[in-house]
Amino acid sequence: MMNIIIPLVSLTLLIDINFWGSVYATHFAIPYLKKTKGKIIVISSAATWLPVPRLGLYSATKAAVTSFYETLRVEIGKEVGITIVSPGLTESEMTQGKFLTPRSTLELDQEMRDVEMSMTPMMPAKETAKAIVNRACEGAYYLTVPTWIRSLYYSHAFIPQVLEWSNQLLIMPRPGSTDRDTISKKIVEVLYGFRPCLQPGKVEYPDISDNGH
């Protein structure tokens, strides 16, 4: 199932962007940050502990990012502050429906977005950025936004079977159905009128047509 959204041929691309992109930048910035008592803000993901079907490889790269910076904080934390951010659904290109295809291209797929994200509340980008800056200035080790998603972390820690069952029920198709025939997508169809309230700030992509090209 994991090749539905992120095929194995795209794994190298994901690692280069999500992991090495952060590591290389940090490597060259550390000497300056040590001199200036600077801070590092790490954008990880709630997907590192929230098992979302079809996003296993993406989640794995973000988990690697979290592990790397937790270790780095042990090594240089007295000189450089490190805040690890684990956002849930935040207004971005990804949450608006951009996915990697089997051809390793980035294309718009609004229907698959509805399958994966349904009517889950989405935090506006400006609010997310403000919360991140505030917590980093306070020297926080971790930040999870939006606030409501923290409850899912406790569910993962204490009743993981319930969280797993919920994601299977909502996001996984029934036997004999297509990968887009899910309860999560049906919820969108029924509650579509509430989307502006739950998922504000829809981003339009004038360079991409409705069929993703």
Backbone as numpy.savetxt, mean C-alpha at the origin, in Angstrom:
# Nx Ny Nz CAx CAy CAz Cx Cy Cz
-2.41 -17.76 -8.13 -3.23 -16.55 -8.13 -2.38 -15.29 -8.13
-1.14 -15.36 -7.65 -0.38 -14.14 -7.46 0.01 -13.48 -8.77
-0.09 -14.21 -9.90 0.27 -13.58 -11.16 -0.89 -12.85 -11.80
-2.03 -12.77 -11.13 -3.17 -12.06 -11.69 -2.88 -10.57 -11.77
-2.30 -10.03 -10.70 -2.02 -8.60 -10.66 -0.55 -8.32 -10.90
0.33 -9.03 -10.21 1.76 -8.77 -10.32 2.46 -10.04 -10.77
2.73 -10.18 -12.06 3.37 -11.40 -12.55 4.79 -11.51 -12.05
5.30 -12.75 -12.03 6.66 -12.98 -11.55 7.70 -12.22 -12.37
7.43 -12.01 -13.65 8.39 -11.29 -14.49 8.55 -9.85 -14.05
7.60 -9.34 -13.26 7.67 -7.96 -12.79 8.29 -7.86 -11.40
8.68 -8.99 -10.81 9.22 -8.97 -9.46 10.48 -8.11 -9.36
11.37 -8.24 -10.35 12.60 -7.44 -10.34 12.28 -5.96 -10.36
11.30 -5.58 -11.16 10.90 -4.17 -11.24 10.37 -3.69 -9.90
9.56 -4.51 -9.25 9.02 -4.14 -7.94 10.11 -3.97 -6.91
11.05 -4.89 -6.89 12.15 -4.82 -5.92 13.01 -3.59 -6.18
13.28 -3.31 -7.46 14.10 -2.14 -7.80 13.46 -0.85 -7.32
12.15 -0.75 -7.48 11.46 0.49 -7.10 11.22 0.56 -5.60
10.55 -0.45 -5.06 10.12 -0.39 -3.66 11.26 -0.58 -2.66
12.20 -1.46 -2.98 13.28 -1.74 -2.01 14.56 -0.99 -2.35
15.18 -1.32 -3.48 16.46 -0.71 -3.80 16.36 0.79 -4.01
15.24 1.27 -4.49 15.07 2.71 -4.65 15.24 3.45 -3.33
14.70 2.87 -2.26 14.84 3.47 -0.93 16.23 3.25 -0.35
16.76 2.05 -0.52 18.06 1.71 0.08 19.18 2.54 -0.52
19.22 2.67 -1.84 20.29 3.45 -2.47 20.24 4.91 -2.04
19.05 5.49 -2.04 18.92 6.90 -1.63 19.37 7.09 -0.19
19.01 6.15 0.66 19.41 6.23 2.07 20.92 6.10 2.23
21.51 5.19 1.48 22.96 4.97 1.55 23.74 6.27 1.31
23.34 7.00 0.29 24.06 8.23 -0.05 23.69 9.40 0.85
22.52 9.33 1.49 22.07 10.44 2.33 22.56 10.35 3.77
22.91 9.15 4.24 23.26 8.95 5.65 24.38 9.86 6.15
25.48 10.03 5.43 26.53 10.92 5.95 26.02 12.34 6.24
25.22 12.87 5.33 24.66 14.21 5.53 23.66 14.22 6.68
22.82 13.20 6.76 21.82 13.14 7.82 22.47 13.03 9.19
23.58 12.34 9.29 24.28 12.23 10.56 24.82 13.59 11.00
25.33 14.36 10.05 25.88 15.67 10.37 24.80 16.65 10.80
23.62 16.53 10.21 22.55 17.51 10.44 21.48 17.03 11.41
21.67 15.83 11.98 20.65 15.24 12.85 19.31 15.14 12.11
19.38 14.71 10.87 18.19 14.63 10.04 17.31 13.44 10.36
16.25 13.30 9.58 15.27 12.23 9.79 14.99 11.51 8.48
14.66 10.26 8.59 14.26 9.45 7.44 12.80 9.06 7.62
11.99 9.34 6.61 10.60 8.90 6.61 10.47 7.75 5.61
10.08 6.61 6.11 9.99 5.40 5.29 8.53 5.13 4.95
8.22 5.06 3.67 6.86 4.74 3.25 6.76 3.24 2.98
6.27 2.53 3.95 6.04 1.09 3.81 4.57 0.90 3.42
3.89 -0.04 4.01 2.48 -0.27 3.68 1.82 -1.15 4.74
0.54 -0.91 4.96 -0.22 -1.79 5.85 -0.31 -3.20 5.27
-0.03 -3.32 3.98 -0.07 -4.63 3.32 1.03 -5.56 3.83
2.00 -5.04 4.60 3.04 -5.90 5.15 2.48 -6.86 6.19
1.36 -6.48 6.82 0.73 -7.37 7.80 -0.73 -7.66 7.49
-1.28 -6.98 6.48 -2.67 -7.20 6.08 -2.66 -8.04 4.80
-3.05 -9.30 4.87 -2.94 -10.20 3.71 -4.02 -9.94 2.66
-3.66 -9.17 1.64 -4.60 -8.84 0.57 -4.36 -9.76 -0.62
-5.35 -10.52 -1.04 -5.18 -11.43 -2.18 -4.66 -10.71 -3.42
-3.79 -11.38 -4.16 -3.22 -10.92 -5.42 -2.11 -9.87 -5.25
-1.86 -9.43 -4.05 -0.82 -8.41 -3.84 0.36 -8.97 -3.04
0.56 -10.28 -3.11 1.59 -10.91 -2.31 2.99 -10.40 -2.58
3.35 -10.22 -3.85 4.70 -9.76 -4.18 4.91 -8.31 -3.78
3.90 -7.49 -4.00 3.98 -6.09 -3.56 4.17 -6.03 -2.05
3.37 -6.80 -1.32 3.46 -6.82 0.14 4.83 -7.28 0.60
5.40 -8.25 -0.11 6.71 -8.77 0.27 7.80 -7.71 0.13
7.74 -6.92 -0.94 8.75 -5.87 -1.11 8.63 -4.81 -0.03
7.39 -4.49 0.36 7.20 -3.50 1.42 7.63 -4.06 2.78
7.43 -5.34 3.00 7.89 -5.97 4.24 9.41 -5.92 4.32
10.07 -6.09 3.18 11.53 -6.00 3.15 11.99 -4.59 3.51
11.27 -3.60 3.03 11.59 -2.21 3.36 11.48 -1.98 4.86
10.39 -2.45 5.46 10.19 -2.28 6.90 11.32 -2.94 7.69
11.65 -4.17 7.34 12.69 -4.90 8.05 14.04 -4.20 7.93
14.36 -3.70 6.75 15.63 -3.02 6.54 15.76 -1.79 7.44
14.72 -0.97 7.48 14.81 0.28 8.24 14.68 0.06 9.75
14.02 -1.00 10.15 14.02 -1.34 11.58 15.43 -1.71 12.04
16.13 -2.45 11.19 17.51 -2.82 11.51 18.42 -1.60 11.46
18.21 -0.75 10.46 19.01 0.47 10.33 18.82 1.38 11.54
17.62 1.40 12.08 17.35 2.24 13.25 18.15 1.76 14.46
18.33 0.46 14.58 19.17 -0.06 15.66 20.61 0.42 15.48
21.05 0.50 14.23 22.44 0.84 13.93 22.73 2.34 14.05
21.82 3.19 13.56 22.11 4.63 13.53 21.02 5.48 14.17
20.09 4.83 14.86 18.94 5.54 15.40 19.27 6.67 16.36
20.43 6.62 17.01 20.80 7.69 17.94 21.24 8.95 17.20
21.59 8.79 15.93 22.05 9.93 15.13 21.02 10.41 14.11
20.24 9.48 13.61 19.25 9.80 12.57 17.90 9.22 12.97
16.89 10.06 13.04 15.55 9.58 13.36 14.93 8.85 12.18
14.27 7.74 12.45 13.63 6.96 11.38 12.18 6.69 11.76
11.26 7.20 10.96 9.83 6.96 11.16 9.31 6.07 10.04
8.78 4.92 10.38 8.26 3.98 9.39 6.75 4.14 9.29
6.29 4.53 8.11 4.87 4.79 7.88 4.24 3.60 7.17
3.11 3.14 7.69 2.38 2.02 7.08 0.98 2.50 6.68
0.86 3.13 5.52 -0.44 3.64 5.10 -1.39 2.52 4.69
-2.68 2.75 4.94 -3.70 1.89 4.37 -4.02 2.44 3.00
-5.30 2.52 2.65 -5.66 3.10 1.36 -5.52 4.61 1.42
-4.61 5.14 0.62 -4.35 6.56 0.54 -4.49 7.00 -0.91
-5.04 8.17 -1.10 -5.23 8.70 -2.45 -3.90 8.69 -3.22
-3.85 7.91 -4.29 -2.63 7.80 -5.09 -2.98 7.16 -6.43
-1.99 7.04 -7.30 -2.23 6.40 -8.59 -2.62 4.93 -8.40
-1.98 4.28 -7.44 -2.27 2.86 -7.23 -3.70 2.64 -6.76
-4.16 3.46 -5.82 -5.52 3.28 -5.31 -6.57 3.79 -6.28
-6.15 4.49 -7.33 -7.09 4.90 -8.36 -7.17 3.88 -9.49
-6.35 2.82 -9.42 -6.53 1.74 -10.39 -5.37 1.43 -11.30
-4.17 1.93 -11.00 -3.02 1.59 -11.84 -2.36 0.31 -11.34
-2.19 -0.64 -12.26 -1.61 -1.94 -11.92 -0.55 -2.33 -12.94
0.37 -3.19 -12.51 1.34 -3.77 -13.44 0.68 -4.90 -14.22
0.92 -4.93 -15.52 0.36 -5.96 -16.38 1.40 -7.06 -16.60
1.00 -8.20 -17.21 1.97 -9.25 -17.53 3.10 -8.77 -18.45
2.88 -7.64 -19.14 3.92 -7.07 -20.01 4.82 -6.11 -19.25
4.61 -6.03 -17.91 5.40 -5.14 -17.05 5.18 -3.68 -17.39
3.99 -3.37 -17.89 3.62 -1.98 -18.12 2.59 -1.55 -17.08
2.50 -0.25 -16.87 1.56 0.28 -15.89 0.30 0.73 -16.62
-0.84 0.11 -16.31 -2.08 0.43 -17.01 -3.21 0.64 -16.02
-4.19 1.40 -16.47 -5.34 1.72 -15.63 -6.40 0.63 -15.74
-6.82 0.11 -14.60 -7.84 -0.94 -14.56 -8.79 -0.64 -13.40
-9.79 0.19 -13.68 -10.72 0.62 -12.65 -11.53 -0.55 -12.09
-11.83 -1.52 -12.94 -12.62 -2.66 -12.50 -11.85 -3.49 -11.47
-10.57 -3.76 -11.73 -9.77 -4.51 -10.77 -9.56 -3.71 -9.49
-9.49 -2.40 -9.62 -9.41 -1.57 -8.41 -10.62 -1.80 -7.53
-11.81 -1.88 -8.15 -13.03 -2.11 -7.37 -13.02 -3.49 -6.72
-12.41 -4.47 -7.40 -12.30 -5.81 -6.83 -11.40 -5.79 -5.60
-10.25 -5.15 -5.72 -9.24 -5.16 -4.65 -9.60 -4.25 -3.48
-10.18 -3.08 -3.78 -10.35 -2.06 -2.75 -11.79 -1.81 -2.35
-12.71 -2.25 -3.19 -14.13 -2.13 -2.89 -14.48 -0.72 -2.43
-15.22 -0.60 -1.32 -15.60 0.71 -0.80 -14.83 1.06 0.47
-13.65 0.48 0.62 -12.81 0.78 1.78 -12.50 2.27 1.83
-12.70 2.92 2.97 -12.42 4.36 3.08 -10.98 4.68 2.69
-10.82 5.77 1.94 -9.51 6.18 1.45 -9.14 7.54 2.05
-7.91 7.66 2.53 -7.45 8.90 3.16 -6.88 9.84 2.09
-7.32 11.12 2.07 -6.77 12.07 1.10 -5.26 12.23 1.27
-4.57 12.47 0.17 -3.11 12.56 0.19 -2.61 13.68 1.09
-3.30 14.84 1.08 -2.85 15.97 1.90 -2.93 15.65 3.39
-4.00 14.98 3.80 -4.14 14.61 5.21 -3.07 13.60 5.61
-2.79 12.67 4.70 -1.75 11.68 4.98 -0.39 12.34 5.14
-0.06 13.25 4.22 1.23 13.94 4.28 1.37 14.75 5.57
0.30 15.42 5.96 0.34 16.23 7.19 0.58 15.35 8.41
-0.11 14.22 8.48 0.07 13.30 9.61 1.49 12.75 9.66
2.04 12.45 8.49 3.40 11.90 8.43 4.42 12.92 8.92
4.32 14.15 8.44 5.28 15.19 8.84 5.18 15.46 10.34
3.97 15.55 10.85 3.78 15.82 12.29 4.41 14.73 13.15
4.16 13.47 12.80 4.68 12.37 13.61 6.20 12.24 13.48
6.72 12.51 12.29 8.17 12.46 12.11 8.86 13.54 12.94
8.26 14.73 12.98 8.82 15.82 13.79 8.78 15.49 15.28
7.81 14.68 15.67 7.69 14.26 17.08 8.65 13.12 17.41
9.29 12.58 16.39 10.24 11.48 16.62 9.60 10.12 16.74
8.39 9.96 16.18 7.69 8.67 16.27 8.45 7.58 15.52
8.43 6.38 16.07 9.04 5.23 15.41 8.16 4.71 14.28
6.84 4.70 14.53 5.90 4.15 13.57 4.68 5.06 13.42
4.04 4.96 12.26 2.77 5.64 12.03 1.93 4.78 11.10
0.71 4.52 11.50 -0.25 3.81 10.65 -1.44 4.72 10.40
-1.72 5.00 9.15 -2.84 5.85 8.77 -3.63 5.16 7.65
-4.94 5.44 7.57 -5.78 6.20 8.51 -5.94 5.47 9.84
-6.43 6.20 10.83 -6.49 5.67 12.19 -7.28 4.37 12.29
-8.37 4.26 11.53 -9.25 3.10 11.67 -8.55 1.78 11.30
-7.52 1.87 10.45 -6.89 0.63 9.99 -6.05 -0.02 11.09
-5.76 0.73 12.15 -5.00 0.15 13.26 -5.77 -1.00 13.90
-7.09 -0.92 13.86 -7.90 -2.00 14.44 -7.65 -3.32 13.71
-7.37 -3.23 12.40 -7.08 -4.44 11.64 -5.74 -5.05 12.05
-4.83 -4.19 12.51 -3.54 -4.72 12.97 -3.75 -5.61 14.19
-4.62 -5.16 15.11 -4.90 -5.98 16.29 -5.64 -7.26 15.90
-6.49 -7.16 14.89 -7.16 -8.36 14.40 -6.14 -9.35 13.85
-5.17 -8.82 13.12 -4.11 -9.67 12.57 -3.30 -10.34 13.68
-3.08 -9.61 14.76 -2.25 -10.13 15.85 -2.98 -11.16 16.70
-4.28 -10.93 16.94 -4.99 -11.77 17.92 -6.01 -12.73 17.30
-6.60 -12.34 16.17 -7.57 -13.23 15.52 -7.30 -13.28 14.01
-6.12 -13.72 13.61 -5.76 -13.70 12.20 -6.68 -14.54 11.32
-7.27 -15.59 11.89 -8.15 -16.44 11.09 -9.37 -15.66 10.60
-9.88 -14.77 11.44 -11.05 -13.98 11.07 -10.71 -13.02 9.94
-9.55 -12.37 10.04 -9.12 -11.44 9.00 -8.89 -12.16 7.68
-8.28 -13.32 7.75 -8.03 -14.11 6.54 -9.35 -14.56 5.91
-10.27 -15.02 6.74 -11.58 -15.46 6.23 -12.32 -14.31 5.56
-12.26 -13.12 6.16 -12.95 -11.96 5.61 -12.41 -11.60 4.23
-11.09 -11.59 4.09 -10.50 -11.26 2.80 -10.80 -12.33 1.75
-10.82 -13.58 2.17 -11.18 -14.65 1.23 -12.62 -14.50 0.76
-13.51 -14.20 1.70 -14.93 -14.07 1.38 -15.19 -12.89 0.44
-14.55 -11.75 0.72 -14.85 -10.53 -0.02 -14.11 -10.41 -1.34
-12.84 -10.82 -1.37 -11.99 -10.50 -2.51 -11.72 -11.68 -3.44
-11.78 -12.89 -2.92 -11.52 -14.05 -3.76 -12.78 -14.48 -4.50
-12.68 -14.81 -5.80 -13.86 -15.26 -6.55 -14.27 -16.67 -6.13
-15.54 -16.96 -6.32 -16.04 -18.31 -6.04 -15.57 -19.27 -7.13
-15.50 -20.57 -6.83 -15.09 -21.55 -7.84 -15.95 -21.44 -9.10
-15.31 -21.42 -10.24 -16.02 -21.32 -11.51 -16.30 -19.91 -11.95
-15.98 -18.91 -11.12 -16.22 -17.50 -11.46 -14.94 -16.87 -12.01
-15.09 -15.72 -12.64 -13.92 -14.98 -13.11 -13.26 -14.28 -11.93
-12.03 -13.83 -12.11 -11.30 -13.19 -11.03 -11.91 -11.84 -10.64
-12.85 -11.34 -11.44 -13.48 -10.06 -11.15 -14.90 -10.21 -10.60
-15.36 -11.43 -10.51 -16.70 -11.69 -9.98 -16.60 -11.95 -8.48
-16.51 -10.86 -7.72 -16.30 -10.96 -6.27 -17.34 -10.16 -5.51
-17.49 -10.48 -4.24 -18.41 -9.73 -3.38 -17.95 -8.29 -3.24
-16.65 -8.08 -3.18 -16.12 -6.72 -3.03 -16.56 -5.82 -4.18
-16.58 -6.34 -5.40 -17.01 -5.55 -6.55 -18.51 -5.33 -6.52
-19.26 -6.32 -6.07 -20.72 -6.15 -5.98 -21.08 -5.07 -4.96
-20.29 -4.96 -3.89 -20.52 -3.91 -2.89 -20.38 -2.54 -3.53
-19.39 -2.38 -4.41 -19.19 -1.11 -5.11 -20.41 -0.78 -5.95
-20.94 -1.77 -6.65 -22.09 -1.55 -7.53 -23.32 -1.11 -6.74
-23.49 -1.66 -5.54 -24.65 -1.32 -4.71 -24.49 0.03 -4.04
-23.28 0.34 -3.58 -23.05 1.56 -2.78 -22.28 2.63 -3.55
-22.34 2.60 -4.87 -21.53 3.51 -5.67 -21.78 4.98 -5.33
-23.01 5.32 -4.98 -23.34 6.71 -4.67 -22.61 7.25 -3.46
-22.10 6.37 -2.61 -21.39 6.81 -1.41 -19.88 6.96 -1.64
-19.42 6.64 -2.85 -17.97 6.68 -3.10 -17.34 8.05 -2.85
-17.97 9.17 -3.25 -17.34 10.47 -2.98 -17.06 10.72 -1.51
-17.89 10.14 -0.63 -17.69 10.33 0.81 -16.59 9.41 1.34
-16.57 8.17 0.87 -15.61 7.20 1.39 -14.26 7.25 0.70
-14.28 7.64 -0.59 -13.03 7.66 -1.36 -12.92 8.97 -2.13
-12.69 10.07 -1.41 -12.62 11.38 -2.06 -11.34 11.54 -2.87
-11.34 12.56 -3.74 -10.12 12.89 -4.47 -9.79 11.96 -5.61
-10.80 11.52 -6.35 -10.53 10.61 -7.46 -9.62 11.29 -8.47
-8.57 10.59 -8.89 -7.60 11.13 -9.82 -7.94 10.70 -11.24
-7.93 11.66 -12.17 -8.19 11.34 -13.57 -6.85 11.26 -14.31
-6.79 10.39 -15.30 -5.57 10.22 -16.08 -5.89 10.50 -17.55
-5.73 11.76 -17.99 -6.08 12.11 -19.36 -5.24 11.40 -20.41
-4.05 10.88 -20.01 -3.17 10.21 -20.97 -3.51 8.74 -21.15
-4.50 8.25 -20.38 -4.87 6.83 -20.46 -6.36 6.72 -20.71
-6.75 5.95 -21.70 -8.16 5.77 -22.02 -8.78 4.75 -21.09
-10.10 4.54 -21.23 -10.83 3.64 -20.34 -10.35 2.20 -20.41
-9.79 1.78 -21.55 -9.35 0.39 -21.66 -7.94 0.17 -21.15
-7.36 1.23 -20.55 -6.06 1.08 -19.92 -4.87 1.39 -20.81
-5.08 1.90 -22.05 -3.97 2.17 -22.96 -3.89 3.66 -23.27
